[in-house]
Amino acid sequence: MNKVDMLQGTLDMLILKTLNQEAMHGFAIAQRIRQVTDEVIRVGEGSLYPALSRMGKRGWITSEWGLSENNRKAKYYRLTKAGRKQLEGEAISWARLSEAIAKVMQTA
């Protein structure tokens, strides 16, 4: 399977969307993204945790310690009101960008 390079900022949008329904720990976020994309997008720890830290500093997510499904201590991340607003804006921008790219790809 070919490695897919993501556009700058796309990872943040994917994480925000993944957290939109429920709080999750880091491994579960990466696993959900991998499952939903049929294994096309695999988010490594070296990308995931810096992104979560950056989003926390921006006030888009909060975190708290809890127990995972395996009874292990894990940090759970949750969207804030600012994070939901950011996700809304990201979704609109993504729709415009993907539509524009599709137009270019449909040309001869």
C-alpha positions as CSV (number, residue, x, y, z in Angstrom):
1,M,0.0,0.0,0.0
2,N,1.3,3.4,-0.9
3,K,2.0,6.0,1.8
4,V,-0.4,8.9,1.6
5,D,1.0,12.3,2.3
6,M,-1.5,14.6,4.0
7,L,-1.9,18.3,3.4
8,Q,-0.8,20.7,6.1
9,G,-3.5,20.9,8.8
10,T,-5.4,17.9,7.6
11,L,-4.4,15.8,10.7
12,D,-5.8,18.4,13.0
13,M,-9.1,18.3,11.2
14,L,-9.2,14.4,11.3
15,I,-8.5,14.4,15.0
16,L,-11.1,17.1,15.7
17,K,-13.7,15.1,13.7
18,T,-12.8,11.9,15.5
19,L,-13.2,13.5,18.9
20,N,-16.5,15.1,17.9
21,Q,-18.6,12.2,19.1
22,E,-16.8,11.2,22.3
23,A,-13.6,11.6,24.4
24,M,-10.9,9.2,23.4
25,H,-7.3,8.3,24.3
26,G,-4.5,8.8,21.8
27,F,-4.2,5.1,20.7
28,A,-8.0,5.0,20.1
29,I,-7.9,8.2,18.0
30,A,-5.2,6.7,15.8
31,Q,-7.0,3.4,15.6
32,R,-10.4,5.0,14.7
33,I,-8.8,7.1,11.9
34,R,-7.1,4.0,10.5
35,Q,-10.3,2.0,10.6
36,V,-12.6,4.7,9.1
37,T,-10.1,5.3,6.2
38,D,-9.8,1.5,5.5
39,E,-6.2,1.6,6.6
40,V,-5.2,4.3,4.1
41,I,-4.3,6.9,6.8
42,R,-2.2,5.6,9.6
43,V,-1.3,8.3,12.2
44,G,1.9,7.5,14.1
45,E,2.7,8.6,17.6
46,G,5.3,11.1,16.3
47,S,2.6,13.0,14.5
48,L,-0.4,12.4,16.8
49,Y,0.9,13.5,20.2
50,P,2.5,16.8,19.0
51,A,-0.8,17.5,17.2
52,L,-2.8,16.8,20.4
53,S,-0.4,19.1,22.4
54,R,-0.7,21.9,19.8
55,M,-4.5,21.6,19.8
56,G,-4.6,21.7,23.6
57,K,-2.5,24.9,23.6
58,R,-4.9,26.5,21.1
59,G,-7.9,25.6,23.4
60,W,-9.5,23.2,20.9
61,I,-9.3,20.2,23.2
62,T,-8.9,19.4,26.9
63,S,-7.6,16.3,28.5
64,E,-7.9,14.3,31.7
65,W,-6.5,11.0,33.0
66,G,-8.7,8.0,33.1
67,L,-8.6,4.2,32.7
68,S,-8.6,2.6,29.3
69,E,-10.7,-0.4,28.3
70,N,-7.7,-2.5,29.4
71,N,-7.6,-0.9,32.8
72,R,-4.5,1.1,32.0
73,K,-4.0,4.8,32.9
74,A,-4.6,6.8,29.7
75,K,-5.1,10.5,28.9
76,Y,-8.5,11.1,27.3
77,Y,-9.0,14.0,25.0
78,R,-12.3,15.9,24.5
79,L,-13.4,18.7,22.2
80,T,-14.0,22.2,23.6
81,K,-16.5,24.7,22.3
82,A,-13.6,26.4,20.5
83,G,-12.7,23.0,19.0
84,R,-16.2,22.4,17.7
85,K,-16.1,25.9,16.1
86,Q,-12.7,25.1,14.6
87,L,-14.0,21.8,13.2
88,E,-16.9,23.6,11.6
89,G,-14.5,26.0,9.8
90,E,-12.1,23.2,8.8
91,A,-15.0,21.2,7.3
92,I,-16.1,24.2,5.2
93,S,-12.5,24.9,4.0
94,W,-12.0,21.2,3.3
95,A,-15.2,21.0,1.2
96,R,-14.1,24.0,-0.9
97,L,-10.6,22.7,-1.4
98,S,-11.7,19.2,-2.4
99,E,-14.2,20.6,-4.8
100,A,-11.5,22.8,-6.4
101,I,-9.1,19.9,-6.7
102,A,-11.8,17.7,-8.2
103,K,-12.4,20.4,-10.9
104,V,-8.7,20.4,-11.8
105,M,-8.6,16.6,-11.9
106,Q,-11.6,16.5,-14.3
107,T,-9.9,18.7,-16.9
108,A,-8.2,17.1,-19.9
